[in-house]
Amino acid sequence: MLFLGQHGFEALLARELQADGLTVEETGPGWAGAEALPGDAVPRSIDELCFPHLTLLAPREIRGDSVNALAQQLADYFLESLRGERIDAPWPCVFREAAEIPGLGRRTAGVEKAFHELLKKKLNRVAKLAAPEMPRGAGQVRGLFVFFADFGRMFAGRAAWRGGQQRMADDPLAPSRSYLKVEEAYAVLGREPAAGETVCDLGAAPGGWSYSAAKRGARVVAIDNGPLKGGALDNPLIEHRREDAFKYAPPAGEVFDWMFCDLVEEPHHVLENLIAPWLQRGWCRRFVIIFKFGRTDPLALLRTVRAPGGVFATHTANLRIRHLYHDREEFTLVGDVRS
């Protein structure tokens, strides 16, 4: 299997795979290769992994010294794999390459173009249905997924598991870059705030997450002693309360549809003194939370978060923990609170 993640976090990607019982055979910029499973088998724990963004299941390694040679081998592989399969709807045909290798993007684009030309000659109808983007959300998907590890070496697979991470479009009214993280988190969870829902944003300033919810019509209580800016400032759907997030509690009997939390604080302190009370007392129905791992070992922090009998295991459902495309030294948790 080939696991693709964020460049700069390859060591953490490999450590997480090893902790999950996989044998990591090779790593490169933004990727790690691990022992293959039979056919298109999926590890039972694959949806629990944090650092992979996309996993190619049982990919084939293809080598060649030119664009045409690589494209021809890729076309042969794809056509062979199509035997007995009918494609009548748009299907993902996604090409990616290892990060930080100068010129590799041009090689990838060249092979992609040559492959599509070959496919049109053989199966024009199938070629017209190819979509260059990964479907939104998390889960297994079938199509063609190609990853260039170097100029003469690529991996191609028909089945992949997507973690849900993806690059998001910025909004000029968003007060901060953190807006992109919560937008991406919605894709991982598979839902987003809706008109008429309520959101409590703990540590809201300068208001990127509050703005994201309000632009969808949700009513937001933004808790932070700091000021709001941009599209969050004076927004009629955002009530700004200058309070300490650790001391705030909803009025008796009130349950928010969403709880947001993105604080620059030590993660165990946030977990024990802020997140745990919210989950234990059922003050929200679902959540988006970021833990900054900084000086904390992220794998140890993941073990704490996932611990049997811990607050997340006891009080939440559909928990997903992801190192997002827009995350740095942090990871994001989304899920539902058990009623």
Secondary structure in CASP SS format (residue, H / E / C, confidence):
PFRMAT SS
TARGET T0000
AUTHOR 0000-0000-0000
METHOD secondary structure of the structure
MODEL  1
M C 1.00
L E 1.00
F E 1.00
L E 1.00
G C 1.00
Q C 1.00
H C 1.00
G C 1.00
F C 1.00
E H 1.00
A H 1.00
L H 1.00
L H 1.00
A H 1.00
R H 1.00
E H 1.00
L H 1.00
Q H 1.00
A H 1.00
D C 1.00
G C 1.00
L C 1.00
T C 1.00
V E 1.00
E E 1.00
E E 1.00
T E 1.00
G E 1.00
P C 1.00
G C 1.00
W E 1.00
A E 1.00
G E 1.00
A E 1.00
E C 1.00
A C 1.00
L C 1.00
P C 1.00
G C 1.00
D C 1.00
A C 1.00
V C 1.00
P C 1.00
R C 1.00
S C 1.00
I H 1.00
D H 1.00
E H 1.00
L C 1.00
C C 1.00
F C 1.00
P C 1.00
H C 1.00
L E 1.00
T E 1.00
L E 1.00
L E 1.00
A C 1.00
P C 1.00
R E 1.00
E E 1.00
I E 1.00
R E 1.00
G C 1.00
D C 1.00
S C 1.00
V H 1.00
N H 1.00
A H 1.00
L H 1.00
A H 1.00
Q H 1.00
Q H 1.00
L H 1.00
A H 1.00
D H 1.00
Y H 1.00
F H 1.00
L H 1.00
E H 1.00
S H 1.00
L C 1.00
R C 1.00
G C 1.00
E C 1.00
R C 1.00
I C 1.00
D C 1.00
A C 1.00
P C 1.00
W E 1.00
P E 1.00
C E 1.00
V E 1.00
F E 1.00
R E 1.00
E E 1.00
A C 1.00
A C 1.00
E C 1.00
I C 1.00
P C 1.00
G C 1.00
L H 1.00
G H 1.00
R H 1.00
R H 1.00
T H 1.00
A H 1.00
G H 1.00
V H 1.00
E H 1.00
K H 1.00
A H 1.00
F H 1.00
H H 1.00
E H 1.00
L H 1.00
L H 1.00
K H 1.00
K H 1.00
K H 1.00
L C 1.00
N H 1.00
R H 1.00
V H 1.00
A H 1.00
K H 1.00
L C 1.00
A E 1.00
A E 1.00
P C 1.00
E C 1.00
M C 1.00
P C 1.00
R C 1.00
G C 1.00
A C 1.00
G E 1.00
Q E 1.00
V E 1.00
R E 1.00
G E 1.00
L E 1.00
F E 1.00
V E 1.00
F E 1.00
F E 1.00
A E 1.00
D E 1.00
F C 1.00
G C 1.00
R E 1.00
M E 1.00
F E 1.00
A E 1.00
G E 1.00
R E 1.00
A E 1.00
A E 1.00
W E 1.00
R E 1.00
G C 1.00
G C 1.00
Q C 1.00
Q C 1.00
R C 1.00
M C 1.00
A C 1.00
D C 1.00
D C 1.00
P C 1.00
L C 1.00
A C 1.00
P C 1.00
S C 1.00
R C 1.00
S H 1.00
Y H 1.00
L H 1.00
K H 1.00
V H 1.00
E H 1.00
E H 1.00
A H 1.00
Y H 1.00
A H 1.00
V H 1.00
L H 1.00
G C 1.00
R C 1.00
E C 1.00
P C 1.00
A C 1.00
A C 1.00
G C 1.00
E C 1.00
T E 1.00
V E 1.00
C E 1.00
D E 1.00
L E 1.00
G C 1.00
A C 1.00
A C 1.00
P C 1.00
G C 1.00
G H 1.00
W H 1.00
S H 1.00
Y H 1.00
S H 1.00
A H 1.00
A H 1.00
K C 1.00
R C 1.00
G C 1.00
A C 1.00
R E 1.00
V E 1.00
V E 1.00
A E 1.00
I E 1.00
D C 1.00
N C 1.00
G C 1.00
P C 1.00
L C 1.00
K C 1.00
G H 1.00
G H 1.00
A H 1.00
L C 1.00
D C 1.00
N C 1.00
P C 1.00
L C 1.00
I E 1.00
E E 1.00
H E 1.00
R E 1.00
R C 1.00
E C 1.00
D C 1.00
A C 1.00
F C 1.00
K C 1.00
Y C 1.00
A C 1.00
P C 1.00
P C 1.00
A C 1.00
G C 1.00
E C 1.00
V C 1.00
F E 1.00
D E 1.00
W E 1.00
M E 1.00
F E 1.00
C E 1.00
D E 1.00
L C 1.00
V C 1.00
E C 1.00
E C 1.00
P H 1.00
H H 1.00
H H 1.00
V H 1.00
L H 1.00
E H 1.00
N H 1.00
L H 1.00
I H 1.00
A H 1.00
P H 1.00
W H 1.00
L H 1.00
Q H 1.00
R C 1.00
G C 1.00
W C 1.00
C E 1.00
R E 1.00
R E 1.00
F E 1.00
V E 1.00
I E 1.00
I E 1.00
F E 1.00
K E 1.00
F C 1.00
G C 1.00
R C 1.00
T C 1.00
D C 1.00
P H 1.00
L H 1.00
A H 1.00
L H 1.00
L H 1.00
R H 1.00
T H 1.00
V H 1.00
R H 1.00
A C 1.00
P C 1.00
G C 1.00
G C 1.00
V H 1.00
F H 1.00
A H 1.00
T H 1.00
H H 1.00
T E 1.00
A E 1.00
N E 1.00
L E 1.00
R E 1.00
I E 1.00
R E 1.00
H C 1.00
L C 1.00
Y C 1.00
H C 1.00
D C 1.00
R C 1.00
E C 1.00
E E 1.00
F E 1.00
T E 1.00
L E 1.00
V E 1.00
G E 1.00
D E 1.00
V E 1.00
R C 1.00
S C 1.00
END
